[in-house]
Amino acid sequence: MNTPPKLFISYSHDNECLKKWVCDLATRLRCDGVNVILDQWDLNLGSNVARFMETELKSANRILVICSEEYVRKANNGKGGAGYESQILTANLIENQNKNRVIPIIYSNSSSELMPSFLTSHLYADFRQNENFERVYDTLLRDILGKPENPKPNLGANPFETKHETKDPIVSFTSAEYVSKASSGTVTFDYSNNNGRYVLGSGEMLFETQWSGADQSSIYAYCDPTSIRSVALAININEITEITDASIFNTSSRVRRPKLNEIIIWQNTSGYYLATKVKKLACRSREAKADSVTFTYKIQSNKERNFSTN
């Protein structure tokens, strides 16, 4: 359970009518969960008034200043308890300029000076019209308890940006026979071994490609390895250098089936792109010595999507 906010009420004892209004307001706030400190309740005979004002003003979470005409006059002239409290409040406001501890309350004031000079730039609650009391009170209570009627919504994501969590690619094997750390080149390997996996690149630019046989003129490429985010078939692209934006191709499937001389675009979990072009296929069912694929490849640095440069 949250600790109730502590609130101090600063006002001038103009008359019994004002004192009763302040006491009624304080009573209602306490009934609504606000720990109100009020001199009418918390000062006894023999109490040190100056120490009470200074201690409670400094320890309170929020402070209500009842800006009656008399309070404004005394505060501006430095007279009486209101004047003393205004000196403490002024020093506190200077020290904590970005805080909203002090809430001016306008009541019993028909003059042109609604607030003391040290509060003139502050937003206030206006209780001068009795018919508006409930509405103004509700706004005040919500502010003190931190429960605004129109809370600020959480900041959402930019709908025009697609962001993915960046992860260091994880590779499931380290056999040098199935690794090429170069950023470009040509690879031939037997996809019937090592679960059809071949690692290209290193570090954040690592791609654990996975392949399996289809027929004599096509092969399957998968995005199942943990380092791979997506695979796409570059439709109507003949050469890797013709790719100007690797992100525009369809990545909705976990497997693609490129034919000879077609290109697969891979994206890893760090956001880098790889393009592979199938150059040759061999399979034992066609009397070849091994089930193999030969492809050329290129990894773009700096997460660049355009393969037509460099």
C-alpha positions in Angstrom: 0.0 0.0 0.0 1.4 3.4 -0.9 2.2 5.9 1.8 -0.5 8.7 1.9 0.9 12.0 0.6 1.6 14.5 3.4 0.1 17.9 2.8 0.5 21.2 4.7 -2.0 24.0 4.5 -0.7 27.6 4.8 -3.3 30.3 5.4 -4.0 33.5 7.2 -6.4 33.6 10.2 -8.5 36.3 8.6 -11.7 35.4 10.4 -13.6 32.5 11.8 -15.5 31.9 8.5 -12.2 31.4 6.6 -10.8 29.2 9.4 -13.9 27.0 9.2 -13.7 26.7 5.4 -10.0 25.7 5.6 -10.8 23.1 8.3 -13.7 21.7 6.3 -11.4 21.4 3.2 -8.7 19.7 5.3 -11.2 17.3 6.8 -12.5 16.2 3.4 -9.0 15.7 2.1 -8.1 13.5 5.1 -11.2 11.5 4.5 -10.1 11.0 0.9 -6.6 9.6 1.8 -4.5 12.8 2.2 -2.4 13.2 5.3 -3.2 16.8 6.0 -1.2 18.8 8.6 -3.2 21.7 9.9 -2.4 24.1 12.8 -5.9 23.8 14.1 -5.3 20.1 14.8 -1.5 19.9 15.3 -0.7 22.9 17.5 -1.3 22.9 21.2 -0.7 25.4 24.0 3.0 25.8 24.4 3.9 24.6 20.9 6.7 26.4 19.1 4.8 27.9 16.2 7.8 29.0 14.1 9.4 25.5 14.4 6.1 23.9 13.5 5.8 25.9 10.4 9.4 25.4 9.3 9.4 21.7 10.0 6.1 20.8 8.4 6.7 23.0 5.4 10.0 21.3 4.6 8.6 17.7 5.2 5.4 18.0 3.3 5.0 16.4 -0.1 2.6 19.1 -1.2 1.6 22.5 0.2 -1.7 24.3 -0.2 -1.5 28.1 0.0 -4.9 29.6 0.7 -4.6 32.9 -1.1 -7.1 35.1 0.6 -6.8 38.9 0.3 -5.2 39.1 3.8 -2.8 36.3 3.1 -1.6 37.9 -0.1 -1.1 41.2 1.7 0.8 39.7 4.7 3.0 37.4 2.5 4.0 40.3 0.2 4.8 42.5 3.3 6.4 39.8 5.3 4.0 40.2 8.2 2.7 37.6 10.6 2.7 33.8 10.1 1.8 34.1 6.5 4.8 36.4 6.0 7.1 33.9 7.8 5.8 30.9 5.8 6.1 32.8 2.5 9.8 33.4 3.3 10.3 29.6 3.8 8.3 28.8 0.7 10.2 31.3 -1.4 13.5 29.8 -0.4 12.2 26.3 -1.1 10.8 27.3 -4.5 14.2 28.8 -5.5 15.9 25.6 -4.5 13.4 23.4 -6.2 12.4 25.3 -9.3 11.3 22.3 -11.3 8.9 20.9 -8.6 5.2 21.6 -8.2 5.0 21.2 -4.4 3.1 24.4 -3.8 -0.5 24.7 -5.0 -2.1 28.1 -4.8 -5.8 28.0 -3.7 -7.8 31.1 -4.6 -10.5 31.8 -2.0 -12.1 34.8 -0.3 -10.2 37.1 -2.7 -11.8 39.8 -4.9 -8.7 41.9 -5.4 -6.5 42.2 -8.5 -3.7 40.4 -6.7 -4.8 36.8 -6.5 -1.5 35.4 -5.3 1.6 36.5 -3.4 4.4 37.7 -5.7 6.4 34.5 -5.2 3.5 32.4 -6.7 2.4 34.5 -9.6 3.7 32.1 -12.2 2.0 29.0 -10.7 -1.2 27.3 -11.8 -3.9 27.5 -9.2 -7.2 26.0 -8.1 -10.0 28.6 -8.0 -12.6 28.0 -5.2 -14.2 31.4 -5.4 -17.4 30.1 -7.0 -19.3 27.8 -4.7 -21.1 26.2 -7.6 -17.8 25.0 -9.0 -16.5 23.5 -5.7 -17.0 19.8 -6.5 -15.4 20.0 -9.9 -12.4 22.0 -8.6 -12.1 19.8 -5.5 -12.0 16.6 -7.7 -9.2 18.1 -9.9 -7.2 19.1 -6.7 -7.6 15.7 -5.1 -6.6 13.9 -8.2 -3.5 16.1 -8.5 -2.4 15.5 -4.9 -2.9 11.7 -5.2 -1.3 11.5 -8.7 -4.5 10.2 -10.4 -5.2 12.8 -13.1 -8.5 12.5 -15.0 -6.7 12.5 -18.3 -3.4 10.7 -17.7 -0.6 11.0 -20.2 -0.6 8.0 -22.5 2.5 5.8 -22.8 4.8 6.6 -25.7 4.3 4.0 -28.4 6.7 2.8 -31.2 7.1 4.7 -34.4 4.7 2.9 -36.8 7.0 3.7 -39.8 10.0 2.0 -38.3 10.5 -1.7 -38.0 12.8 -2.5 -35.1 14.1 -5.9 -34.3 15.9 -6.9 -31.1 19.6 -7.1 -31.9 21.2 -10.4 -30.8 24.7 -11.8 -31.3 24.2 -14.6 -33.7 24.5 -18.1 -32.1 26.1 -20.9 -34.1 25.5 -24.5 -33.2 28.9 -25.9 -34.5 32.5 -24.8 -35.0 33.8 -27.3 -37.6 36.2 -25.3 -39.8 35.1 -27.5 -42.8 31.8 -25.7 -42.8 32.9 -22.1 -42.1 34.0 -19.3 -44.4 34.7 -16.1 -42.5 35.3 -14.0 -45.6 32.6 -11.4 -46.4 32.4 -12.6 -50.0 33.4 -15.6 -52.1 32.4 -18.9 -53.5 31.5 -22.0 -51.5 31.0 -25.7 -52.4 29.9 -28.0 -49.7 28.0 -31.3 -49.1 24.7 -30.4 -47.6 23.9 -34.0 -46.6 26.5 -33.4 -43.8 26.4 -31.2 -40.8 22.6 -31.0 -40.9 23.0 -29.0 -44.1 24.5 -26.0 -42.3 27.3 -23.7 -43.5 28.5 -20.6 -41.6 29.4 -17.5 -43.5 31.1 -14.4 -42.0 31.9 -13.8 -38.3 30.9 -11.7 -35.3 27.8 -9.7 -35.8 28.0 -10.5 -39.6 27.7 -14.2 -39.0 25.2 -16.3 -40.9 24.5 -19.9 -40.2 22.9 -21.0 -43.5 21.0 -24.2 -43.8 20.2 -26.2 -47.0 18.6 -29.4 -48.1 18.1 -31.1 -51.5 15.0 -30.5 -53.7 15.7 -31.8 -57.2 18.5 -31.5 -59.8 17.7 -27.8 -60.5 16.6 -26.4 -57.2 17.5 -26.6 -53.4 15.8 -25.6 -50.2 17.1 -22.7 -48.0 15.9 -22.4 -44.3 15.8 -19.7 -41.7 15.7 -22.3 -38.8 19.2 -21.6 -37.4 19.3 -19.3 -34.4 21.5 -16.7 -36.2 19.0 -16.2 -39.0 16.0 -13.9 -38.8 14.6 -14.4 -42.3 15.1 -15.7 -45.8 13.7 -14.3 -49.1 13.9 -15.2 -52.7 15.1 -12.3 -54.9 12.5 -12.6 -57.7 13.6 -11.2 -61.1 17.1 -10.5 -59.9 19.9 -12.0 -62.0 23.0 -10.8 -60.2 23.7 -9.9 -56.6 24.9 -6.5 -57.7 21.4 -5.7 -59.0 19.9 -5.8 -55.5 19.3 -2.1 -54.4 17.2 -2.8 -51.4 17.4 -6.2 -49.7 14.5 -5.5 -47.4 11.8 -5.3 -50.0 11.6 -9.1 -50.7 9.0 -11.4 -49.1 10.3 -12.9 -45.8 7.0 -14.6 -44.7 8.2 -18.2 -45.0 10.8 -20.2 -43.1 11.9 -22.0 -46.3 12.6 -20.9 -49.8 13.4 -23.0 -53.0 15.8 -21.2 -55.3 16.6 -22.6 -58.7 20.0 -22.6 -60.4 21.2 -19.0 -60.8 18.6 -17.6 -58.4 19.4 -15.6 -55.4 18.5 -16.0 -51.7 18.6 -13.0 -49.3 19.3 -13.8 -45.7 19.0 -11.4 -42.7 20.7 -12.4 -39.4 19.6 -11.5 -35.9 22.0 -8.5 -35.8 20.3 -6.9 -38.8 23.0 -7.6 -41.5 22.2 -8.9 -45.0 23.7 -11.8 -47.0 23.0 -12.6 -50.7 23.8 -16.1 -52.1 23.5 -17.1 -55.7 23.1 -20.8 -56.5 25.7 -21.7 -59.2 25.8 -25.5 -59.3 23.9 -28.4 -57.8 24.8 -32.1 -57.6 23.0 -35.0 -56.1 23.9 -38.7 -55.6 20.6 -39.8 -57.1 21.9 -38.4 -60.4 25.2 -40.4 -60.1 27.1 -37.5 -58.5 29.7 -38.3 -55.8 28.0 -36.1 -53.2 24.9 -34.0 -52.6 26.5 -30.6 -53.0 25.7 -27.0 -53.7 28.0 -24.3 -55.1 27.1 -20.7 -54.5 28.6 -17.3 -54.6 27.9 -14.9 -51.7 28.3 -11.4 -50.4 27.7 -10.0 -46.9 27.0 -6.2 -46.7 28.7 -4.3 -43.9 27.1 -1.6 -41.8 23.7 -3.3 -42.2 23.6 -1.9 -45.8 20.6 -3.1 -47.9 22.1 -2.0 -51.2 24.3 -4.6 -52.9 24.9 -2.6 -56.0 27.8 -0.7 -54.4 31.3 -1.9 -53.4 
